[in-house]
Amino acid sequence: MQPKAHSWIEGLAPYKAGKAKVDGVENPVKLSANESTYGPSPKALEAYQKEAVSLHRYPDPASSELSYAIARVHNLDARRILCGAGSDEILTLLIHSFAGPEDEIIHSQYGFAVYPIQAQAVGARSIAVPNKDWAADVDGILAAVTARTKLVFIDNPNNPTGAYVPWAEIKRLHAGLPAHVILVLDAAYGECADAEDYQAGEALVEAFDNVIMTRTFSKLYALAALRVGWAYGSEAILDPLHRVRMPFNVNTAAQAAALAAVDDQEHLKKAVFYNKKWREILTAELVAMGLNVVPSQTNFLLVEFPEGTAENVYEYLMKNGYILRYLPGQGLPNHIRLTIGSEQENNSVIALIKECMNGSGYE
């Protein structure tokens, strides 16, 4: 006899991160993982380095100072904040705490892959609702709710499409959910969004016990390597998460860097401005080539190529040292996701796409 995992773990495909290497190419340009090329606050780097002398000490298990800093900047109740090893950990804790065999979770068809992976990990069933205009379909989600539904995940703005659901539609979605169903507003790209009718979710969290908002320092705060995220929710949701999370889940250096980053809002404003500027420039350049680009509220663009050409463009870019995210595994065989890079990287990748579309990549 050999050790045997739960039956629902068999066949579970692990999460696949964006590629970081290309055979035969030294120092390729990675535009596949939605990382911030603008970089972290210098104050965050300094705070991180200072923690080298205290590596023998355990971290603050409650991430107290970081929680209060987040609350201060966002005008929130610090008691409702939970910090995690990236927002991924918090999303995972939610599923493991509130769902199990024969339960259901709902998410968009084109959505963050962690939702169905972790649902399967606990034996729950994940229901993928087709997107509407590339964002979550409120009516489709409400129609999919059953007595077994435990959580509804809305990544808003959406990954991998970049689209978003207006605030009025988020409120309509919540109003249509049973009180026992938790609405998870995954705002990993919240700092990128500038649409007037977008909100990340704080107001609903404060008004209702069955809503939680998750955020991350991995995107425009540019601390992806440190894995720091946070959530804002009711005691009814947070209490079970605190009971099952690891006691020292956010390391000391990560807490210090995130604290300095959240206090440096001027740096964040510059990153937001840079991101918006190049999001608009890249969109215009790609549209001028005759390509379809999903209007984005993130730090990436989802680009549709003519039938049967996306893989060729992807391989051409790889050959030239540029790694983007080709998405056939998510049901998007004609699409490539492009992360906004540095000015030089952005100009170069546009030039390479033009070369390929003009025939150079087909020789």
Summary of the structure (lengths in Angstrom):
residues: 363
radius of gyration: 20.6
end to end distance: 55.2
largest distance: 62.0
contacts: 1213
relative contact order: 0.17
helix: 43%
strand: 17%
